[in-house]
Amino acid sequence: VDELVADLLRYNGRNKSGNDSSQQVRPTSLSRILSMDRFIPHDDLNTKGLAVFRAVLAEKMTLARRRHYGLHHHPDTYEWEHDGVLLKDFDYLLQHPHEFEQLLRMVGALPPPESSSSSSSGGGGGGSDLVNNIVQEQAWVERN
């Protein structure tokens, strides 16, 4: 890991000809490595474990966010973090939008709504935009 981090600090991307460019890291290169991109095409760094490093870092950051937002107290957290899958009654969750929202927030390690009015508006059932979007997508799937 130490060698990979040292190489990350030296990495500056590739120039247009495909050759390695200067040894000094630019903020844009580091932000690309830490970005949401699924894969960073860099043979040297990937050979040294960049893809694995990014996956482990993303998992650790998700766990930290979950704890920061107090979502680790959710009753399904243990099962989610250890098994990576939850089997739930989707019809029940659609009838209980607050529980559904809490489950989605725990799984995604998402912050709480900005204001209490955003979680009680729309949808008629008291669900948030997060739940309302899923309900709309489910209705679209059923129609098509």
Rosetta silent file (secondary structure, phi, psi, omega in degrees, C-alpha in Angstrom):
SEQUENCE: VDELVADLLRYNGRNKSGNDSSQQVRPTSLSRILSMDRFIPHDDLNTKGLAVFRAVLAEKMTLARRRHYGLHHHPDTYEWEHDGVLLKDFDYLLQHPHEFEQLLRMVGALPPPESSSSSSSGGGGGGSDLVNNIVQEQAWVERN
SCORE:     score description
SCORE:     0.000 S_00000001
   1 L     0.000  -40.180 -179.404    0.000    0.000    0.000 S_00000001
   2 H   -60.604  -40.844  179.371    2.830    2.406    0.820 S_00000001
   3 H   -65.882  -40.471  179.030    4.339    1.929   -2.650 S_00000001
   4 H   -63.815  -44.961  179.796    0.948    2.479   -4.294 S_00000001
   5 H   -62.787  -41.461  177.602    0.331    5.686   -2.319 S_00000001
   6 H   -61.111  -42.182  178.312    3.815    6.962   -3.247 S_00000001
   7 H   -67.007  -36.980  177.474    3.062    6.229   -6.915 S_00000001
   8 H   -61.559  -39.542 -179.526   -0.341    7.921   -6.612 S_00000001
   9 H   -69.143  -26.317  177.506    1.347   11.043   -5.323 S_00000001
  10 H   -87.515  -21.789 -174.089    3.708   11.009   -8.312 S_00000001
  11 L   -62.987  133.997  177.727    1.001   10.161  -10.865 S_00000001
  12 L  -130.261   17.959 -179.628    0.090   12.945  -13.241 S_00000001
  13 L    82.801 -167.848  177.943   -1.924   11.050  -15.821 S_00000001
  14 E  -121.453  145.257  177.537   -0.906   10.445  -19.403 S_00000001
  15 L   -81.414  179.544 -173.222   -0.414   13.014  -22.088 S_00000001
  16 L   -62.726  -26.224  179.730   -2.169   12.870  -25.472 S_00000001
  17 L   -81.760   -4.038  178.466    0.531   10.678  -27.010 S_00000001
  18 L    91.761   -3.920  179.022   -0.056    8.041  -24.307 S_00000001
  19 L   -84.328  153.114  175.554    3.308    8.559  -22.629 S_00000001
  20 E   -62.736  137.394  178.134    3.641    9.183  -18.934 S_00000001
  21 L   -94.599 -162.183 -170.596    3.814   12.897  -18.253 S_00000001
  22 L   -55.719  163.175 -175.967    5.686   14.715  -15.480 S_00000001
  23 L   -81.381  -11.641 -176.577    6.228   13.176  -12.065 S_00000001
  24 L   -87.777  135.230 -178.405    4.403   15.893  -10.151 S_00000001
  25 L   -79.312  137.547  174.120    0.754   15.310   -9.283 S_00000001
  26 L  -101.754  151.634  178.679   -1.795   17.882  -10.372 S_00000001
  27 H   -55.511  -34.283 -178.981   -5.038   18.378   -8.428 S_00000001
  28 H   -67.712  -34.807  178.736   -7.029   17.210  -11.478 S_00000001
  29 H   -67.605  -46.262 -179.906   -5.125   13.901  -11.594 S_00000001
  30 H   -65.321  -38.960  179.063   -5.637   13.196   -7.909 S_00000001
  31 H   -67.104  -30.755  176.621   -9.308   14.140   -8.113 S_00000001
  32 H   -67.982  -41.293  178.690   -9.685   11.719  -11.034 S_00000001
  33 H   -63.897  -35.927 -179.361   -8.140    8.914   -8.989 S_00000001
  34 L   -92.709   10.030 -176.115  -10.526    9.747   -6.132 S_00000001
  35 L   -78.321 -178.245  177.434  -13.477   10.248   -8.495 S_00000001
  36 L   -84.014   -0.970  178.201  -16.589    8.148   -9.037 S_00000001
  37 L   -54.933  134.860 -178.463  -15.071    6.698  -12.241 S_00000001
  38 L   -69.588  -30.843 -175.801  -15.372    2.917  -12.101 S_00000001
  39 L  -144.921  135.586  175.269  -11.961    2.358  -13.656 S_00000001
  40 L  -106.739  114.013 -176.438   -8.849    4.493  -14.081 S_00000001
  41 L   -76.528   85.136  177.504   -6.927    3.319  -17.186 S_00000001
  42 L  -142.203  102.994 -173.837   -3.358    3.378  -15.893 S_00000001
  43 H   -54.430  -47.664 -176.667   -1.421    0.130  -16.343 S_00000001
  44 H   -59.243  -51.412 -176.665    1.320    0.950  -13.834 S_00000001
  45 H   -70.635  -36.728  179.007   -0.976    1.935  -10.986 S_00000001
  46 H   -68.747  -34.517  175.447   -3.521   -0.809  -11.653 S_00000001
  47 H   -62.062  -32.790 -179.162   -0.748   -3.424  -11.636 S_00000001
  48 L   -87.745    0.552  173.307    0.184   -2.136   -8.182 S_00000001
  49 L   106.643   20.570 -178.481   -3.396   -2.422   -6.938 S_00000001
  50 H   -58.389  -44.834 -177.129   -5.097    0.905   -7.661 S_00000001
  51 H   -62.406  -43.783  178.978   -8.463   -0.688   -8.475 S_00000001
  52 H   -66.734  -43.540  178.933   -8.460   -2.755   -5.283 S_00000001
  53 H   -57.837  -44.737 -179.639   -7.231    0.210   -3.230 S_00000001
  54 H   -65.584  -38.293  179.364  -10.056    2.397   -4.563 S_00000001
  55 H   -65.573  -44.931  179.416  -12.658   -0.310   -3.830 S_00000001
  56 H   -66.323  -41.892  178.162  -11.460   -0.770   -0.241 S_00000001
  57 H   -61.539  -42.883  179.064  -11.257    2.988    0.292 S_00000001
  58 H   -62.544  -41.868  178.858  -14.818    3.437   -1.020 S_00000001
  59 H   -64.016  -44.295  179.513  -16.090    0.719    1.313 S_00000001
  60 H   -63.870  -38.490  179.039  -14.323    2.249    4.328 S_00000001
  61 H   -68.011  -36.823  177.216  -15.687    5.697    3.485 S_00000001
  62 H   -64.540  -44.001  177.580  -19.210    4.277    3.192 S_00000001
  63 H   -60.964  -42.039  179.834  -18.886    2.631    6.609 S_00000001
  64 H   -65.379  -41.780  177.808  -17.612    5.902    8.085 S_00000001
  65 H   -63.539  -40.777 -179.985  -20.492    7.894    6.529 S_00000001
  66 H   -59.526  -42.275  179.063  -22.992    5.358    7.846 S_00000001
  67 H   -72.619  -38.812  179.049  -21.627    5.839   11.359 S_00000001
  68 H   -59.365  -40.852 -179.256  -21.322    9.606   10.990 S_00000001
  69 L   -86.119    2.782  178.180  -25.010    9.890   10.087 S_00000001
  70 L    73.474   19.563 -177.460  -26.010    7.485   12.882 S_00000001
  71 H   -84.097   -8.012  179.945  -27.306    4.908   10.406 S_00000001
  72 H   -72.189   -7.744  177.216  -25.345    2.064   11.984 S_00000001
  73 H   -88.188   -5.980  179.076  -28.167    1.722   14.547 S_00000001
  74 L   -60.711  140.260 -176.556  -30.620    0.611   11.853 S_00000001
  75 L   -61.781  -20.094 -178.469  -31.823   -2.948   12.595 S_00000001
  76 L   -99.798    3.155 -175.633  -30.633   -4.234    9.197 S_00000001
  77 H   -60.707  -47.131 -177.404  -27.134   -2.719    9.283 S_00000001
  78 H   -57.924  -49.259 -179.330  -25.352   -5.830   10.537 S_00000001
  79 H   -61.785  -41.760 -179.196  -26.901   -8.068    7.891 S_00000001
  80 H   -64.051  -46.432 -176.782  -26.216   -5.514    5.139 S_00000001
  81 H   -71.443  -27.905 -177.925  -22.573   -4.971    6.100 S_00000001
  82 H   -95.945  -34.181 -177.805  -21.825   -8.675    6.528 S_00000001
  83 H  -101.844  -26.869 -179.805  -23.956  -10.327    3.832 S_00000001
  84 L    76.222   10.052  179.893  -24.286   -7.485    1.338 S_00000001
  85 L  -149.779  145.589  175.373  -27.881   -8.365    0.622 S_00000001
  86 L  -129.458  134.679  174.318  -31.254   -7.844    2.304 S_00000001
  87 L  -104.307  115.248 -175.667  -34.442   -9.697    1.520 S_00000001
  88 L  -129.914  155.991  174.928  -37.388   -7.403    2.224 S_00000001
  89 L   -82.075  102.754 -175.752  -41.095   -7.313    1.466 S_00000001
  90 H   -62.709  -38.421  178.888  -41.206   -4.564   -1.157 S_00000001
  91 H   -61.776  -40.701  177.693  -44.990   -4.196   -0.918 S_00000001
  92 H   -61.893  -46.403 -178.249  -44.694   -3.607    2.830 S_00000001
  93 H   -62.987  -35.766  177.250  -41.992   -0.989    2.307 S_00000001
  94 H   -65.691  -29.431  178.009  -44.127    0.830   -0.272 S_00000001
  95 H   -82.477  -13.130 -178.752  -46.897    1.039    2.320 S_00000001
  96 L  -128.804   73.861 -172.842  -44.431    2.353    4.957 S_00000001
  97 H   -60.150  -31.414  179.515  -42.423    5.067    3.182 S_00000001
  98 H   -65.904  -43.203  177.592  -40.635    6.267    6.325 S_00000001
  99 H   -64.689  -39.460  178.891  -39.229    2.767    6.965 S_00000001
 100 H   -62.540  -45.294  179.541  -38.347    2.463    3.284 S_00000001
 101 H   -61.593  -43.669  179.381  -36.517    5.784    3.350 S_00000001
 102 H   -62.373  -39.614  177.423  -34.567    4.790    6.462 S_00000001
 103 H   -63.462  -45.852  179.765  -33.561    1.509    4.825 S_00000001
 104 H   -63.622  -40.247  178.400  -32.404    3.295    1.657 S_00000001
 105 H   -64.729  -40.744  178.970  -30.449    5.841    3.675 S_00000001
 106 H   -65.151  -47.669 -177.979  -28.724    3.095    5.667 S_00000001
 107 H   -61.866  -43.688 -178.584  -27.836    1.048    2.573 S_00000001
 108 H   -88.566   -1.766 -176.500  -26.544    4.087    0.677 S_00000001
 109 L    52.551   47.055 -175.791  -25.032    5.782    3.753 S_00000001
 110 L   -91.336  146.718  178.961  -26.993    8.876    2.740 S_00000001
 111 L   -67.878  159.764  177.062  -27.310   12.021    4.845 S_00000001
 112 L   -66.985  161.789  177.567  -30.618   12.870    6.473 S_00000001
 113 L   -58.720  151.674 -177.242  -32.997   15.180    4.616 S_00000001
 114 L   -65.209  -35.324  178.923  -32.039   18.845    4.851 S_00000001
 115 L  -142.085  157.258 -178.849  -35.308   19.814    6.507 S_00000001
 116 H   -67.566  -22.873  179.571  -38.214   17.984    8.037 S_00000001
 117 H   -70.212  -28.723 -179.283  -40.545   19.540    5.459 S_00000001
 118 H   -71.502  -26.705 -179.205  -38.768   17.732    2.600 S_00000001
 119 H   -87.074   -9.768 -179.907  -39.467   14.336    4.131 S_00000001
 120 H  -111.802    4.696 -178.184  -43.152   15.032    4.651 S_00000001
 121 L   -98.928  152.832  172.662  -43.953   16.642    1.325 S_00000001
 122 L    74.617  164.014  172.901  -45.297   15.062   -1.821 S_00000001
 123 L    73.179  -13.073  178.617  -46.528   11.608   -2.607 S_00000001
 124 L    71.382  -21.527 -177.115  -49.509   11.828   -0.288 S_00000001
 125 L  -101.414    6.583  178.468  -48.005    9.054    1.831 S_00000001
 126 L    81.618   11.590 -179.345  -45.512   11.180    3.711 S_00000001
 127 L   -84.381  163.744  178.845  -42.499    9.771    1.851 S_00000001
 128 L   -84.108  175.742  175.016  -39.434   11.672    0.794 S_00000001
 129 H   -59.801  -35.054  179.663  -38.324   12.430   -2.746 S_00000001
 130 H   -58.537  -50.572  179.967  -36.044    9.397   -2.444 S_00000001
 131 H   -69.789  -42.413 -179.876  -38.962    7.039   -1.840 S_00000001
 132 H   -59.053  -39.572  177.847  -41.259    8.850   -4.292 S_00000001
 133 H   -62.862  -41.046  179.586  -38.699    8.414   -7.083 S_00000001
 134 H   -67.482  -40.921  178.923  -38.512    4.679   -6.422 S_00000001
 135 H   -62.352  -42.213  178.470  -42.301    4.369   -6.334 S_00000001
 136 H   -64.129  -41.994  178.091  -42.528    6.211   -9.674 S_00000001
 137 H   -63.673  -40.669  178.691  -39.863    3.958  -11.206 S_00000001
 138 H   -63.102  -41.908  178.743  -41.679    0.855   -9.952 S_00000001
 139 H   -63.454  -39.991  178.816  -44.942    2.111  -11.472 S_00000001
 140 H   -62.904  -44.179  179.980  -43.157    2.739  -14.798 S_00000001
 141 H   -61.093  -42.834 -179.244  -41.714   -0.801  -14.769 S_00000001
 142 H   -65.827  -34.288  179.122  -45.137   -2.286  -14.083 S_00000001
 143 H   -73.169  -30.586 -174.567  -46.689   -0.280  -16.968 S_00000001
 144 L  -105.675    0.000    0.000  -43.993   -1.289  -19.446 S_00000001
